[in-house]
Amino acid sequence: MLCGQCAAITVDQAGAPGHENLVSLGYVRSLPLAQRGVTHEAFTCGECGANWDYLRDRRNPASGWARCDRTMPAPKRSIDPPTVEAG
């Protein structure tokens, strides 16, 4: 479920603002995008956990915010210690 601030983000519009709870995960390296001069930055919302991508492409007015498919949190992994059999 999106928080109110994420629900208010305008998608597919270059220059549309995000909100203050979006945390940058860094730039995504992609050769085809880089060759066109496009930057791709991944974000996650600190409030609701929604994942967003932001594309900066001067030649495409539909670039900007887009929800991505990283909506489910990664499962927590635990490492169980090996069992020792008495013998």
PDB file with SEQRES, HELIX, SHEET and CRYST1 records, atoms N, CA, C and O in Angstrom:
SEQRES   1 A   87  MET LEU CYS GLY GLN CYS ALA ALA ILE THR VAL ASP GLN          
SEQRES   2 A   87  ALA GLY ALA PRO GLY HIS GLU ASN LEU VAL SER LEU GLY          
SEQRES   3 A   87  TYR VAL ARG SER LEU PRO LEU ALA GLN ARG GLY VAL THR          
SEQRES   4 A   87  HIS GLU ALA PHE THR CYS GLY GLU CYS GLY ALA ASN TRP          
SEQRES   5 A   87  ASP TYR LEU ARG ASP ARG ARG ASN PRO ALA SER GLY TRP          
SEQRES   6 A   87  ALA ARG CYS ASP ARG THR MET PRO ALA PRO LYS ARG SER          
SEQRES   7 A   87  ILE ASP PRO PRO THR VAL GLU ALA GLY                          
HELIX    1 AA1 GLY A    4  ALA A    7  1                                   4    
HELIX    2 AA2 LEU A   31  GLN A   35  1                                   5    
SHEET    1 AA1 4 LEU A  22  TYR A  27  0                                        
SHEET    2 AA1 4 THR A  39  CYS A  45 -1                                        
SHEET    3 AA1 4 ASN A  51  ARG A  56 -1                                        
SHEET    4 AA1 4 TRP A  65  ARG A  67 -1                                        
CRYST1    1.000    1.000    1.000  90.00  90.00  90.00 P 1           1          
ATOM      1  N   MET A   1       0.849  -1.176   0.000  1.00  0.00           N  
ATOM      2  CA  MET A   1       0.000   0.000   0.000  1.00  0.00           C  
ATOM      3  C   MET A   1       0.897   1.242   0.000  1.00  0.00           C  
ATOM      4  O   MET A   1       1.855   1.329   0.768  1.00  0.00           O  
ATOM      5  N   LEU A   2       0.582   2.166  -0.842  1.00  0.00           N  
ATOM      6  CA  LEU A   2       1.367   3.392  -0.937  1.00  0.00           C  
ATOM      7  C   LEU A   2       0.971   4.377   0.150  1.00  0.00           C  
ATOM      8  O   LEU A   2      -0.201   4.484   0.513  1.00  0.00           O  
ATOM      9  N   CYS A   3       1.958   5.091   0.662  1.00  0.00           N  
ATOM     10  CA  CYS A   3       1.660   6.188   1.579  1.00  0.00           C  
ATOM     11  C   CYS A   3       1.069   7.342   0.757  1.00  0.00           C  
ATOM     12  O   CYS A   3       1.125   7.319  -0.473  1.00  0.00           O  
ATOM     13  N   GLY A   4       0.523   8.314   1.410  1.00  0.00           N  
ATOM     14  CA  GLY A   4      -0.092   9.441   0.724  1.00  0.00           C  
ATOM     15  C   GLY A   4       0.884  10.215  -0.135  1.00  0.00           C  
ATOM     16  O   GLY A   4       0.523  10.702  -1.207  1.00  0.00           O  
ATOM     17  N   GLN A   5       2.135  10.334   0.333  1.00  0.00           N  
ATOM     18  CA  GLN A   5       3.131  11.080  -0.438  1.00  0.00           C  
ATOM     19  C   GLN A   5       3.510  10.340  -1.713  1.00  0.00           C  
ATOM     20  O   GLN A   5       3.686  10.966  -2.758  1.00  0.00           O  
ATOM     21  N   CYS A   6       3.638   9.002  -1.645  1.00  0.00           N  
ATOM     22  CA  CYS A   6       3.955   8.237  -2.851  1.00  0.00           C  
ATOM     23  C   CYS A   6       2.780   8.255  -3.827  1.00  0.00           C  
ATOM     24  O   CYS A   6       2.977   8.323  -5.040  1.00  0.00           O  
ATOM     25  N   ALA A   7       1.575   8.194  -3.304  1.00  0.00           N  
ATOM     26  CA  ALA A   7       0.393   8.227  -4.168  1.00  0.00           C  
ATOM     27  C   ALA A   7       0.288   9.554  -4.914  1.00  0.00           C  
ATOM     28  O   ALA A   7      -0.337   9.618  -5.972  1.00  0.00           O  
ATOM     29  N   ALA A   8       0.889  10.608  -4.377  1.00  0.00           N  
ATOM     30  CA  ALA A   8       0.815  11.930  -5.003  1.00  0.00           C  
ATOM     31  C   ALA A   8       1.906  12.162  -6.045  1.00  0.00           C  
ATOM     32  O   ALA A   8       1.879  13.184  -6.730  1.00  0.00           O  
ATOM     33  N   ILE A   9       2.864  11.246  -6.186  1.00  0.00           N  
ATOM     34  CA  ILE A   9       3.939  11.426  -7.171  1.00  0.00           C  
ATOM     35  C   ILE A   9       3.361  11.313  -8.577  1.00  0.00           C  
ATOM     36  O   ILE A   9       2.616  10.381  -8.880  1.00  0.00           O  
ATOM     37  N   THR A  10       3.708  12.261  -9.423  1.00  0.00           N  
ATOM     38  CA  THR A  10       3.289  12.237 -10.823  1.00  0.00           C  
ATOM     39  C   THR A  10       4.267  11.371 -11.596  1.00  0.00           C  
ATOM     40  O   THR A  10       5.462  11.665 -11.640  1.00  0.00           O  
ATOM     41  N   VAL A  11       3.763  10.302 -12.207  1.00  0.00           N  
ATOM     42  CA  VAL A  11       4.628   9.387 -12.950  1.00  0.00           C  
ATOM     43  C   VAL A  11       4.718   9.803 -14.412  1.00  0.00           C  
ATOM     44  O   VAL A  11       3.843  10.491 -14.939  1.00  0.00           O  
ATOM     45  N   ASP A  12       5.799   9.369 -15.052  1.00  0.00           N  
ATOM     46  CA  ASP A  12       6.019   9.593 -16.490  1.00  0.00           C  
ATOM     47  C   ASP A  12       5.950  11.056 -16.896  1.00  0.00           C  
ATOM     48  O   ASP A  12       5.425  11.389 -17.958  1.00  0.00           O  
ATOM     49  N   GLN A  13       6.480  11.925 -16.050  1.00  0.00           N  
ATOM     50  CA  GLN A  13       6.553  13.350 -16.379  1.00  0.00           C  
ATOM     51  C   GLN A  13       7.921  13.857 -15.950  1.00  0.00           C  
ATOM     52  O   GLN A  13       8.240  13.864 -14.761  1.00  0.00           O  
ATOM     53  N   ALA A  14       8.720  14.278 -16.908  1.00  0.00           N  
ATOM     54  CA  ALA A  14      10.067  14.760 -16.610  1.00  0.00           C  
ATOM     55  C   ALA A  14      10.013  15.943 -15.658  1.00  0.00           C  
ATOM     56  O   ALA A  14       9.214  16.862 -15.840  1.00  0.00           O  
ATOM     57  N   GLY A  15      10.865  15.917 -14.645  1.00  0.00           N  
ATOM     58  CA  GLY A  15      10.968  17.022 -13.706  1.00  0.00           C  
ATOM     59  C   GLY A  15       9.977  16.995 -12.564  1.00  0.00           C  
ATOM     60  O   GLY A  15      10.012  17.876 -11.705  1.00  0.00           O  
ATOM     61  N   ALA A  16       9.085  16.004 -12.527  1.00  0.00           N  
ATOM     62  CA  ALA A  16       8.105  15.929 -11.433  1.00  0.00           C  
ATOM     63  C   ALA A  16       8.842  15.647 -10.123  1.00  0.00           C  
ATOM     64  O   ALA A  16       9.771  14.841 -10.099  1.00  0.00           O  
ATOM     65  N   PRO A  17       8.436  16.302  -9.034  1.00  0.00           N  
ATOM     66  CA  PRO A  17       9.137  16.099  -7.765  1.00  0.00           C  
ATOM     67  C   PRO A  17       8.766  14.771  -7.115  1.00  0.00           C  
ATOM     68  O   PRO A  17       7.697  14.211  -7.361  1.00  0.00           O  
ATOM     69  N   GLY A  18       9.679  14.286  -6.280  1.00  0.00           N  
ATOM     70  CA  GLY A  18       9.397  13.116  -5.453  1.00  0.00           C  
ATOM     71  C   GLY A  18       8.881  13.607  -4.111  1.00  0.00           C  
ATOM     72  O   GLY A  18       8.030  14.495  -4.064  1.00  0.00           O  
ATOM     73  N   HIS A  19       9.391  13.035  -3.009  1.00  0.00           N  
ATOM     74  CA  HIS A  19       9.072  13.553  -1.678  1.00  0.00           C  
ATOM     75  C   HIS A  19      10.230  13.266  -0.738  1.00  0.00           C  
ATOM     76  O   HIS A  19      11.146  12.518  -1.077  1.00  0.00           O  
ATOM     77  N   GLU A  20      10.183  13.869   0.451  1.00  0.00           N  
ATOM     78  CA  GLU A  20      11.342  13.852   1.347  1.00  0.00           C  
ATOM     79  C   GLU A  20      11.637  12.493   1.968  1.00  0.00           C  
ATOM     80  O   GLU A  20      12.731  12.304   2.499  1.00  0.00           O  
ATOM     81  N   ASN A  21      10.707  11.534   1.925  1.00  0.00           N  
ATOM     82  CA  ASN A  21      10.968  10.214   2.498  1.00  0.00           C  
ATOM     83  C   ASN A  21      11.566   9.231   1.502  1.00  0.00           C  
ATOM     84  O   ASN A  21      11.820   8.078   1.852  1.00  0.00           O  
ATOM     85  N   LEU A  22      11.796   9.667   0.267  1.00  0.00           N  
ATOM     86  CA  LEU A  22      12.433   8.793  -0.715  1.00  0.00           C  
ATOM     87  C   LEU A  22      13.933   8.748  -0.450  1.00  0.00           C  
ATOM     88  O   LEU A  22      14.591   9.783  -0.341  1.00  0.00           O  
ATOM     89  N   VAL A  23      14.453   7.546  -0.350  1.00  0.00           N  
ATOM     90  CA  VAL A  23      15.872   7.336  -0.072  1.00  0.00           C  
ATOM     91  C   VAL A  23      16.520   6.802  -1.343  1.00  0.00           C  
ATOM     92  O   VAL A  23      16.070   5.802  -1.902  1.00  0.00           O  
ATOM     93  N   SER A  24      17.575   7.469  -1.797  1.00  0.00           N  
ATOM     94  CA  SER A  24      18.262   7.033  -3.005  1.00  0.00           C  
ATOM     95  C   SER A  24      19.049   5.757  -2.725  1.00  0.00           C  
ATOM     96  O   SER A  24      19.788   5.673  -1.745  1.00  0.00           O  
ATOM     97  N   LEU A  25      18.880   4.765  -3.601  1.00  0.00           N  
ATOM     98  CA  LEU A  25      19.653   3.531  -3.523  1.00  0.00           C  
ATOM     99  C   LEU A  25      20.867   3.599  -4.434  1.00  0.00           C  
ATOM    100  O   LEU A  25      21.696   2.689  -4.442  1.00  0.00           O  
ATOM    101  N   GLY A  26      20.971   4.670  -5.197  1.00  0.00           N  
ATOM    102  CA  GLY A  26      22.111   4.868  -6.079  1.00  0.00           C  
ATOM    103  C   GLY A  26      21.719   4.794  -7.544  1.00  0.00           C  
ATOM    104  O   GLY A  26      20.565   4.552  -7.898  1.00  0.00           O  
ATOM    105  N   TYR A  27      22.713   5.009  -8.374  1.00  0.00           N  
ATOM    106  CA  TYR A  27      22.498   4.999  -9.816  1.00  0.00           C  
ATOM    107  C   TYR A  27      22.605   3.585 -10.346  1.00  0.00           C  
ATOM    108  O   TYR A  27      23.470   2.815  -9.929  1.00  0.00           O  
ATOM    109  N   VAL A  28      21.720   3.253 -11.266  1.00  0.00           N  
ATOM    110  CA  VAL A  28      21.707   1.950 -11.912  1.00  0.00           C  
ATOM    111  C   VAL A  28      22.515   2.079 -13.192  1.00  0.00           C  
ATOM    112  O   VAL A  28      22.242   2.940 -14.029  1.00  0.00           O  
ATOM    113  N   ARG A  29      23.504   1.225 -13.335  1.00  0.00           N  
ATOM    114  CA  ARG A  29      24.370   1.294 -14.514  1.00  0.00           C  
ATOM    115  C   ARG A  29      23.772   0.464 -15.642  1.00  0.00           C  
ATOM    116  O   ARG A  29      23.515  -0.729 -15.480  1.00  0.00           O  
ATOM    117  N   SER A  30      23.558   1.096 -16.766  1.00  0.00           N  
ATOM    118  CA  SER A  30      23.000   0.438 -17.934  1.00  0.00           C  
ATOM    119  C   SER A  30      23.664   1.031 -19.171  1.00  0.00           C  
ATOM    120  O   SER A  30      23.534   2.226 -19.436  1.00  0.00           O  
ATOM    121  N   LEU A  31      24.367   0.208 -19.916  1.00  0.00           N  
ATOM    122  CA  LEU A  31      25.097   0.697 -21.083  1.00  0.00           C  
ATOM    123  C   LEU A  31      24.177   1.324 -22.134  1.00  0.00           C  
ATOM    124  O   LEU A  31      24.489   2.410 -22.623  1.00  0.00           O  
ATOM    125  N   PRO A  32      23.053   0.689 -22.506  1.00  0.00           N  
ATOM    126  CA  PRO A  32      22.194   1.327 -23.517  1.00  0.00           C  
ATOM    127  C   PRO A  32      21.678   2.699 -23.078  1.00  0.00           C  
ATOM    128  O   PRO A  32      21.611   3.621 -23.891  1.00  0.00           O  
ATOM    129  N   LEU A  33      21.315   2.842 -21.805  1.00  0.00           N  
ATOM    130  CA  LEU A  33      20.851   4.147 -21.329  1.00  0.00           C  
ATOM    131  C   LEU A  33      21.994   5.151 -21.288  1.00  0.00           C  
ATOM    132  O   LEU A  33      21.824   6.303 -21.684  1.00  0.00           O  
ATOM    133  N   ALA A  34      23.150   4.723 -20.813  1.00  0.00           N  
ATOM    134  CA  ALA A  34      24.299   5.625 -20.722  1.00  0.00           C  
ATOM    135  C   ALA A  34      24.723   6.117 -22.100  1.00  0.00           C  
ATOM    136  O   ALA A  34      25.132   7.269 -22.244  1.00  0.00           O  
ATOM    137  N   GLN A  35      24.633   5.267 -23.106  1.00  0.00           N  
ATOM    138  CA  GLN A  35      25.005   5.677 -24.459  1.00  0.00           C  
ATOM    139  C   GLN A  35      24.081   6.769 -24.985  1.00  0.00           C  
ATOM    140  O   GLN A  35      24.493   7.570 -25.824  1.00  0.00           O  
ATOM    141  N   ARG A  36      22.839   6.816 -24.507  1.00  0.00           N  
ATOM    142  CA  ARG A  36      21.895   7.863 -24.907  1.00  0.00           C  
ATOM    143  C   ARG A  36      21.956   9.067 -23.993  1.00  0.00           C  
ATOM    144  O   ARG A  36      21.241  10.043 -24.220  1.00  0.00           O  
ATOM    145  N   GLY A  37      22.800   9.030 -22.953  1.00  0.00           N  
ATOM    146  CA  GLY A  37      22.901  10.150 -22.026  1.00  0.00           C  
ATOM    147  C   GLY A  37      21.815  10.162 -20.967  1.00  0.00           C  
ATOM    148  O   GLY A  37      21.533  11.206 -20.379  1.00  0.00           O  
ATOM    149  N   VAL A  38      21.203   9.012 -20.716  1.00  0.00           N  
ATOM    150  CA  VAL A  38      20.119   8.890 -19.740  1.00  0.00           C  
ATOM    151  C   VAL A  38      20.695   8.376 -18.426  1.00  0.00           C  
ATOM    152  O   VAL A  38      21.512   7.456 -18.425  1.00  0.00           O  
ATOM    153  N   THR A  39      20.274   8.963 -17.311  1.00  0.00           N  
ATOM    154  CA  THR A  39      20.657   8.429 -16.004  1.00  0.00           C  
ATOM    155  C   THR A  39      19.441   7.781 -15.357  1.00  0.00           C  
ATOM    156  O   THR A  39      18.308   8.225 -15.546  1.00  0.00           O  
ATOM    157  N   HIS A  40      19.693   6.732 -14.598  1.00  0.00           N  
ATOM    158  CA  HIS A  40      18.647   5.940 -13.949  1.00  0.00           C  
ATOM    159  C   HIS A  40      19.020   5.825 -12.478  1.00  0.00           C  
ATOM    160  O   HIS A  40      20.065   5.271 -12.139  1.00  0.00           O  
ATOM    161  N   GLU A  41      18.166   6.346 -11.609  1.00  0.00           N  
ATOM    162  CA  GLU A  41      18.419   6.291 -10.171  1.00  0.00           C  
ATOM    163  C   GLU A  41      17.277   5.530  -9.498  1.00  0.00           C  
ATOM    164  O   GLU A  41      16.107   5.757  -9.803  1.00  0.00           O  
ATOM    165  N   ALA A  42      17.625   4.630  -8.584  1.00  0.00           N  
ATOM    166  CA  ALA A  42      16.638   3.832  -7.858  1.00  0.00           C  
ATOM    167  C   ALA A  42      16.387   4.452  -6.487  1.00  0.00           C  
ATOM    168  O   ALA A  42      17.311   4.948  -5.843  1.00  0.00           O  
ATOM    169  N   PHE A  43      15.140   4.420  -6.051  1.00  0.00           N  
ATOM    170  CA  PHE A  43      14.734   4.979  -4.761  1.00  0.00           C  
ATOM    171  C   PHE A  43      13.823   3.992  -4.044  1.00  0.00           C  
ATOM    172  O   PHE A  43      13.190   3.145  -4.674  1.00  0.00           O  
ATOM    173  N   THR A  44      13.764   4.109  -2.724  1.00  0.00           N  
ATOM    174  CA  THR A  44      12.767   3.408  -1.927  1.00  0.00           C  
ATOM    175  C   THR A  44      12.178   4.397  -0.931  1.00  0.00           C  
ATOM    176  O   THR A  44      12.866   5.306  -0.466  1.00  0.00           O  
ATOM    177  N   CYS A  45      10.918   4.219  -0.611  1.00  0.00           N  
ATOM    178  CA  CYS A  45      10.251   5.119   0.328  1.00  0.00           C  
ATOM    179  C   CYS A  45      10.508   4.630   1.749  1.00  0.00           C  
ATOM    180  O   CYS A  45      10.268   3.465   2.067  1.00  0.00           O  
ATOM    181  N   GLY A  46      10.995   5.522   2.593  1.00  0.00           N  
ATOM    182  CA  GLY A  46      11.261   5.180   3.978  1.00  0.00           C  
ATOM    183  C   GLY A  46      10.001   4.988   4.796  1.00  0.00           C  
ATOM    184  O   GLY A  46      10.060   4.437   5.895  1.00  0.00           O  
ATOM    185  N   GLU A  47       8.864   5.431   4.285  1.00  0.00           N  
ATOM    186  CA  GLU A  47       7.604   5.313   5.031  1.00  0.00           C  
ATOM    187  C   GLU A  47       6.836   4.049   4.663  1.00  0.00           C  
ATOM    188  O   GLU A  47       6.459   3.277   5.544  1.00  0.00           O  
ATOM    189  N   CYS A  48       6.598   3.831   3.366  1.00  0.00           N  
ATOM    190  CA  CYS A  48       5.761   2.692   2.965  1.00  0.00           C  
ATOM    191  C   CYS A  48       6.542   1.574   2.284  1.00  0.00           C  
ATOM    192  O   CYS A  48       5.997   0.492   2.068  1.00  0.00           O  
ATOM    193  N   GLY A  49       7.811   1.811   1.942  1.00  0.00           N  
ATOM    194  CA  GLY A  49       8.627   0.774   1.322  1.00  0.00           C  
ATOM    195  C   GLY A  49       8.458   0.637  -0.177  1.00  0.00           C  
ATOM    196  O   GLY A  49       9.029  -0.276  -0.774  1.00  0.00           O  
ATOM    197  N   ALA A  50       7.689   1.521  -0.807  1.00  0.00           N  
ATOM    198  CA  ALA A  50       7.506   1.461  -2.262  1.00  0.00           C  
ATOM    199  C   ALA A  50       8.836   1.744  -2.951  1.00  0.00           C  
ATOM    200  O   ALA A  50       9.631   2.559  -2.483  1.00  0.00           O  
ATOM    201  N   ASN A  51       9.063   1.063  -4.059  1.00  0.00           N  
ATOM    202  CA  ASN A  51      10.289   1.244  -4.824  1.00  0.00           C  
ATOM    203  C   ASN A  51       9.990   2.018  -6.097  1.00  0.00           C  
ATOM    204  O   ASN A  51       9.000   1.768  -6.786  1.00  0.00           O  
ATOM    205  N   TRP A  52      10.866   2.957  -6.387  1.00  0.00           N  
ATOM    206  CA  TRP A  52      10.696   3.858  -7.512  1.00  0.00           C  
ATOM    207  C   TRP A  52      11.975   3.927  -8.326  1.00  0.00           C  
ATOM    208  O   TRP A  52      13.074   3.754  -7.800  1.00  0.00           O  
ATOM    209  N   ASP A  53      11.815   4.181  -9.618  1.00  0.00           N  
ATOM    210  CA  ASP A  53      12.929   4.492 -10.505  1.00  0.00           C  
ATOM    211  C   ASP A  53      12.713   5.905 -11.024  1.00  0.00           C  
ATOM    212  O   ASP A  53      11.582   6.323 -11.272  1.00  0.00           O  
ATOM    213  N   TYR A  54      13.818   6.640 -11.185  1.00  0.00           N  
ATOM    214  CA  TYR A  54      13.730   7.960 -11.798  1.00  0.00           C  
ATOM    215  C   TYR A  54      14.695   7.994 -12.970  1.00  0.00           C  
ATOM    216  O   TYR A  54      15.900   7.807 -12.796  1.00  0.00           O  
ATOM    217  N   LEU A  55      14.163   8.233 -14.171  1.00  0.00           N  
ATOM    218  CA  LEU A  55      14.979   8.346 -15.380  1.00  0.00           C  
ATOM    219  C   LEU A  55      15.094   9.810 -15.759  1.00  0.00           C  
ATOM    220  O   LEU A  55      14.095  10.524 -15.851  1.00  0.00           O  
ATOM    221  N   ARG A  56      16.329  10.249 -15.979  1.00  0.00           N  
ATOM    222  CA  ARG A  56      16.578  11.613 -16.462  1.00  0.00           C  
ATOM    223  C   ARG A  56      16.993  11.516 -17.925  1.00  0.00           C  
ATOM    224  O   ARG A  56      18.109  11.108 -18.247  1.00  0.00           O  
ATOM    225  N   ASP A  57      16.077  11.898 -18.797  1.00  0.00           N  
ATOM    226  CA  ASP A  57      16.311  11.830 -20.238  1.00  0.00           C  
ATOM    227  C   ASP A  57      15.790  13.124 -20.849  1.00  0.00           C  
ATOM    228  O   ASP A  57      14.581  13.336 -20.938  1.00  0.00           O  
ATOM    229  N   ARG A  58      16.706  13.984 -21.268  1.00  0.00           N  
ATOM    230  CA  ARG A  58      16.324  15.298 -21.805  1.00  0.00           C  
ATOM    231  C   ARG A  58      15.507  15.199 -23.083  1.00  0.00           C  
ATOM    232  O   ARG A  58      14.755  16.116 -23.413  1.00  0.00           O  
ATOM    233  N   ARG A  59      15.649  14.089 -23.804  1.00  0.00           N  
ATOM    234  CA  ARG A  59      14.937  13.948 -25.075  1.00  0.00           C  
ATOM    235  C   ARG A  59      13.566  13.292 -24.947  1.00  0.00           C  
ATOM    236  O   ARG A  59      12.834  13.199 -25.932  1.00  0.00           O  
ATOM    237  N   ASN A  60      13.207  12.837 -23.744  1.00  0.00           N  
ATOM    238  CA  ASN A  60      11.934  12.140 -23.573  1.00  0.00           C  
ATOM    239  C   ASN A  60      11.108  12.825 -22.488  1.00  0.00           C  
ATOM    240  O   ASN A  60      11.429  12.693 -21.307  1.00  0.00           O  
ATOM    241  N   PRO A  61      10.057  13.550 -22.852  1.00  0.00           N  
ATOM    242  CA  PRO A  61       9.243  14.232 -21.843  1.00  0.00           C  
ATOM    243  C   PRO A  61       8.472  13.264 -20.942  1.00  0.00           C  
ATOM    244  O   PRO A  61       7.960  13.672 -19.899  1.00  0.00           O  
ATOM    245  N   ALA A  62       8.382  11.995 -21.330  1.00  0.00           N  
ATOM    246  CA  ALA A  62       7.695  11.002 -20.502  1.00  0.00           C  
ATOM    247  C   ALA A  62       8.644  10.312 -19.525  1.00  0.00           C  
ATOM    248  O   ALA A  62       8.238   9.388 -18.820  1.00  0.00           O  
ATOM    249  N   SER A  63       9.913  10.754 -19.476  1.00  0.00           N  
ATOM    250  CA  SER A  63      10.818  10.178 -18.478  1.00  0.00           C  
ATOM    251  C   SER A  63      10.461  10.770 -17.124  1.00  0.00           C  
ATOM    252  O   SER A  63       9.687  11.725 -17.051  1.00  0.00           O  
ATOM    253  N   GLY A  64      10.998  10.232 -16.084  1.00  0.00           N  
ATOM    254  CA  GLY A  64      10.687  10.717 -14.740  1.00  0.00           C  
ATOM    255  C   GLY A  64      10.434   9.549 -13.815  1.00  0.00           C  
ATOM    256  O   GLY A  64      11.106   8.522 -13.911  1.00  0.00           O  
ATOM    257  N   TRP A  65       9.471   9.692 -12.916  1.00  0.00           N  
ATOM    258  CA  TRP A  65       9.175   8.672 -11.912  1.00  0.00           C  
ATOM    259  C   TRP A  65       8.399   7.507 -12.501  1.00  0.00           C  
ATOM    260  O   TRP A  65       7.515   7.687 -13.338  1.00  0.00           O  
ATOM    261  N   ALA A  66       8.748   6.297 -12.045  1.00  0.00           N  
ATOM    262  CA  ALA A  66       8.016   5.082 -12.405  1.00  0.00           C  
ATOM    263  C   ALA A  66       8.140   4.103 -11.248  1.00  0.00           C  
ATOM    264  O   ALA A  66       9.217   3.946 -10.675  1.00  0.00           O  
ATOM    265  N   ARG A  67       7.044   3.447 -10.907  1.00  0.00           N  
ATOM    266  CA  ARG A  67       7.102   2.381  -9.907  1.00  0.00           C  
ATOM    267  C   ARG A  67       7.823   1.205 -10.526  1.00  0.00           C  
ATOM    268  O   ARG A  67       7.666   0.934 -11.717  1.00  0.00           O  
ATOM    269  N   CYS A  68       8.603   0.511  -9.741  1.00  0.00           N  
ATOM    270  CA  CYS A  68       9.291  -0.661 -10.267  1.00  0.00           C  
ATOM    271  C   CYS A  68       8.816  -1.898  -9.529  1.00  0.00           C  
ATOM    272  O   CYS A  68       8.058  -1.799  -8.564  1.00  0.00           O  
ATOM    273  N   ASP A  69       9.257  -3.060  -9.978  1.00  0.00           N  
ATOM    274  CA  ASP A  69       8.727  -4.314  -9.449  1.00  0.00           C  
ATOM    275  C   ASP A  69       9.434  -4.811  -8.194  1.00  0.00           C  
ATOM    276  O   ASP A  69       9.264  -5.970  -7.815  1.00  0.00           O  
ATOM    277  N   ARG A  70      10.213  -3.970  -7.549  1.00  0.00           N  
ATOM    278  CA  ARG A  70      10.865  -4.377  -6.302  1.00  0.00           C  
ATOM    279  C   ARG A  70       9.954  -4.047  -5.116  1.00  0.00           C  
ATOM    280  O   ARG A  70      10.431  -3.556  -4.093  1.00  0.00           O  
ATOM    281  N   THR A  71       8.656  -4.310  -5.240  1.00  0.00           N  
ATOM    282  CA  THR A  71       7.703  -3.899  -4.213  1.00  0.00           C  
ATOM    283  C   THR A  71       7.692  -4.795  -2.988  1.00  0.00           C  
ATOM    284  O   THR A  71       7.263  -4.366  -1.917  1.00  0.00           O  
ATOM    285  N   MET A  72       8.148  -6.014  -3.121  1.00  0.00           N  
ATOM    286  CA  MET A  72       8.162  -6.911  -1.970  1.00  0.00           C  
ATOM    287  C   MET A  72       9.533  -6.840  -1.310  1.00  0.00           C  
ATOM    288  O   MET A  72      10.552  -6.908  -1.997  1.00  0.00           O  
ATOM    289  N   PRO A  73       9.573  -6.703   0.022  1.00  0.00           N  
ATOM    290  CA  PRO A  73      10.870  -6.686   0.684  1.00  0.00           C  
ATOM    291  C   PRO A  73      11.563  -8.033   0.526  1.00  0.00           C  
ATOM    292  O   PRO A  73      10.917  -9.078   0.453  1.00  0.00           O  
ATOM    293  N   ALA A  74      12.860  -7.986   0.475  1.00  0.00           N  
ATOM    294  CA  ALA A  74      13.633  -9.217   0.345  1.00  0.00           C  
ATOM    295  C   ALA A  74      13.406 -10.086   1.577  1.00  0.00           C  
ATOM    296  O   ALA A  74      13.365  -9.577   2.697  1.00  0.00           O  
ATOM    297  N   PRO A  75      13.257 -11.393   1.376  1.00  0.00           N  
ATOM    298  CA  PRO A  75      13.048 -12.251   2.539  1.00  0.00           C  
ATOM    299  C   PRO A  75      14.278 -12.252   3.435  1.00  0.00           C  
ATOM    300  O   PRO A  75      15.415 -12.232   2.964  1.00  0.00           O  
ATOM    301  N   LYS A  76      14.023 -12.275   4.721  1.00  0.00           N  
ATOM    302  CA  LYS A  76      15.134 -12.305   5.663  1.00  0.00           C  
ATOM    303  C   LYS A  76      15.721 -13.706   5.671  1.00  0.00           C  
ATOM    304  O   LYS A  76      15.001 -14.699   5.770  1.00  0.00           O  
ATOM    305  N   ARG A  77      17.013 -13.763   5.567  1.00  0.00           N  
ATOM    306  CA  ARG A  77      17.688 -15.051   5.563  1.00  0.00           C  
ATOM    307  C   ARG A  77      18.402 -15.248   6.881  1.00  0.00           C  
ATOM    308  O   ARG A  77      19.011 -14.328   7.427  1.00  0.00           O  
ATOM    309  N   SER A  78      18.316 -16.443   7.369  1.00  0.00           N  
ATOM    310  CA  SER A  78      19.049 -16.754   8.589  1.00  0.00           C  
ATOM    311  C   SER A  78      19.896 -17.988   8.333  1.00  0.00           C  
ATOM    312  O   SER A  78      19.524 -18.875   7.564  1.00  0.00           O  
ATOM    313  N   ILE A  79      21.007 -18.021   8.974  1.00  0.00           N  
ATOM    314  CA  ILE A  79      21.900 -19.166   8.856  1.00  0.00           C  
ATOM    315  C   ILE A  79      21.858 -19.899  10.184  1.00  0.00           C  
ATOM    316  O   ILE A  79      22.269 -19.373  11.218  1.00  0.00           O  
ATOM    317  N   ASP A  80      21.351 -21.125  10.135  1.00  0.00           N  
ATOM    318  CA  ASP A  80      21.274 -21.922  11.349  1.00  0.00           C  
ATOM    319  C   ASP A  80      22.621 -22.592  11.598  1.00  0.00           C  
ATOM    320  O   ASP A  80      23.256 -23.076  10.660  1.00  0.00           O  
ATOM    321  N   PRO A  81      23.062 -22.622  12.857  1.00  0.00           N  
ATOM    322  CA  PRO A  81      24.323 -23.296  13.146  1.00  0.00           C  
ATOM    323  C   PRO A  81      24.173 -24.794  12.897  1.00  0.00           C  
ATOM    324  O   PRO A  81      23.085 -25.345  13.065  1.00  0.00           O  
ATOM    325  N   PRO A  82      25.252 -25.451  12.499  1.00  0.00           N  
ATOM    326  CA  PRO A  82      25.163 -26.895  12.246  1.00  0.00           C  
ATOM    327  C   PRO A  82      24.850 -27.647  13.538  1.00  0.00           C  
ATOM    328  O   PRO A  82      25.285 -27.265  14.625  1.00  0.00           O  
ATOM    329  N   THR A  83      24.094 -28.709  13.387  1.00  0.00           N  
ATOM    330  CA  THR A  83      23.781 -29.530  14.556  1.00  0.00           C  
ATOM    331  C   THR A  83      24.885 -30.553  14.756  1.00  0.00           C  
ATOM    332  O   THR A  83      25.430 -31.098  13.797  1.00  0.00           O  
ATOM    333  N   VAL A  84      25.199 -30.800  15.994  1.00  0.00           N  
ATOM    334  CA  VAL A  84      26.237 -31.779  16.330  1.00  0.00           C  
ATOM    335  C   VAL A  84      25.555 -32.953  17.001  1.00  0.00           C  
ATOM    336  O   VAL A  84      24.879 -32.804  18.019  1.00  0.00           O  
ATOM    337  N   GLU A  85      25.744 -34.123  16.412  1.00  0.00           N  
ATOM    338  CA  GLU A  85      25.131 -35.317  16.978  1.00  0.00           C  
ATOM    339  C   GLU A  85      26.037 -35.910  18.044  1.00  0.00           C  
ATOM    340  O   GLU A  85      27.247 -36.035  17.851  1.00  0.00           O  
ATOM    341  N   ALA A  86      25.439 -36.272  19.168  1.00  0.00           N  
ATOM    342  CA  ALA A  86      26.211 -36.911  20.241  1.00  0.00           C  
ATOM    343  C   ALA A  86      26.465 -38.352  19.847  1.00  0.00           C  
ATOM    344  O   ALA A  86      25.558 -39.044  19.383  1.00  0.00           O  
ATOM    345  N   GLY A  87      27.656 -38.793  20.025  1.00  0.00           N  
ATOM    346  CA  GLY A  87      27.900 -40.156  19.592  1.00  0.00           C  
ATOM    347  C   GLY A  87      29.009 -40.762  20.233  1.00  0.00           C  
ATOM    348  O   GLY A  87      29.325 -41.919  19.957  1.00  0.00           O  
TER     349      GLY A  87                                                      
END                                                                             
